[in-house]
Amino acid sequence: MNADFWTGFATSLALIVAIGSQNAFVLRQGILRQHVLPLVLFCAASDALLIVAGIAGAGALVRGSPVFMEITRIGGALFLLAYGLLAARRAAGAGALQVADTPGLSLGAALASCFAFTFLNPHVYLDTVVLLGSVANQRGEAGRWLFGTGAALASGVWFAALGFGARLLQPLFARPLAWRVLDGLIALTMLALAAMVWFSGAASASPV
């Protein structure tokens, strides 16, 4: 494979393999074995769409639209806060902690949540559209699309591994305590990200 392809693959993996709201949600659904394939396809397709948009030149549009970024920041912070509080409530509760007893989301609700985790996160635009798009566009006409193909493939590989690999953890999560720990970590992640998203906007708005 071309070096541009593998550079895109590695760069994309470096950005997405981290504890984040989208990854935490896919992991939880993977452990529960609920709507894994649709969620993996949605996440991979969303990243591919954003990467293509960045290569096509949408990065400049995102950088030049503070209103769009502000709306996304506020909406994303509020959504992360709400989901974090729900996860904290699950972690504190005594019931509904076994896999078989855990209430599941409908497919529509799961996809809607994944949509919000993806498109209400202002950092996703900075990572995929602006950063990956900028790096890709330094590689010439053919190289930038090879870079983008590698980046999009890395996203698909990661989410497939995360979603379908999570079922290997299911024996561990037969224990109620394991669910409480996972939901506690998800709550901390979501609440920390909500604060980060909210205050990053406030900091950028402050005079230097």
Stockholm file with secondary structure:
# STOCKHOLM 1.0

chainA/1-208         MNADFWTGFATSLALIVAIGSQNAFVLRQGILRQHVLPLVLFCAASDALLIVAGIAGAGALVRGSPVFMEITRIGGALFLLAYGLLAARRAAGAGALQVADTPGLSLGAALASCFAFTFLNPHVYLDTVVLLGSVANQRGEAGRWLFGTGAALASGVWFAALGFGARLLQPLFARPLAWRVLDGLIALTMLALAAMVWFSGAASASPV
#=GR chainA/1-208 SS CCHHHHHHHHHHHHHHSSCCHHHHHHHHHHHHTSSHHHHHHHHHHHHHHHHHHIIIIIHHHHHTCHHHHHHHHHHHHHHHHHHHHHHHHHHHCSSSCSTTTSCCCCHHHHHHHHHHHHHTCHHHIIIIIIIIHHHHTTSHHHHHHHHHHHHHHHHHHHHHHHHHHGGGGTTGGGSHHHHHHHHHHHHHHHHHHHHHHHHHHHHHHSCC
#=GC SS_cons         CCHHHHHHHHHHHHHHSSCCHHHHHHHHHHHHTSSHHHHHHHHHHHHHHHHHHIIIIIHHHHHTCHHHHHHHHHHHHHHHHHHHHHHHHHHHCSSSCSTTTSCCCCHHHHHHHHHHHHHTCHHHIIIIIIIIHHHHTTSHHHHHHHHHHHHHHHHHHHHHHHHHHGGGGTTGGGSHHHHHHHHHHHHHHHHHHHHHHHHHHHHHHSCC
//
